[in-house]
Amino acid sequence: MVAVGASAGGVQALCALAGGLPAGYPGALLVVLHVSRAAPSALPAILSRSGPLPAQTARDGERVLAGRIYVAPSDHHLLLLGGHLRLSHGPAENCHRPAVDPLFRSVARAAGHRAIGVVLSGSRDDGAAGLAAVAARGGVTVVQDPEDALHPSMPRAAMKAVRPDHTVPAAEIGALLAAITAEPLPPDAGAGRLPAPAGLGCPSCGGLLPLDDRPLPRLVCPAGHAWSPESLLTEQSEVLDGALRTALRALQDRADLGRRMAGGHDERLHRLADDAESAAGTLRHLIARLGATTAE
């Protein structure tokens, strides 16, 4: 069972992969590409034209058949459960739905050492934690060579999470999958470990985030919002920036109101306005400093 994840630049990489698969390939490919939640994906038609295997949009409850490519529909996570496909409208992970990590985790659980995880071109780090889950269950890990990827962030993040079994250009992955599938299966590596508390707050809902005791932590709040470290830092930065700007507006309003109410006579209100303006100036400096740090 092959799970494939891609984002920016992923269409080209997926077409190259599909074009390298042999006719009669005995495995099935489950594919997640980050797409808009509002529009249907044209990827199945594109992949069907790119190689010998037929591609189709995954349907909930559908039995997985060999020699086919199943593509996650827009706005739904694609999961594997007991040899059947499941579509989930659960919380976004790493700011995406569909996301790569839930697909990889489900395939790792369902297929164990028979799973193959493939990370292709993309921005940020979705798929890195999922690939670690595949490796933890004894599956095979494949990463597109970052030098070959239009957007190398996802491949590089995956390579930081695990030492991949194979790192090759996208055009060579199809033949590689055929060779891997023909090899004898390795022993089952067994199940992963349970998460431990982390004491961090979810940026989406404020719920407590537990932390996997693994080389690359993955954090999930009780509501189901899931984050990789990079995605969490990015979202925290956006939430923090919004909160600071809200506080800045409140201080500016407080200073303006104090000036208006004081007129030229009330010294207490003038001091209140001065303090608010001073705090607003400090906050502007902090916002600018944090913005520069985030940009770096």
Order of alpha helices (4+ residues) and beta strands (2+ residues): beta-alpha-beta-alpha-beta-beta-beta-beta-alpha-beta-alpha-beta-alpha-beta-alpha-beta-beta-beta-beta-alpha-alpha
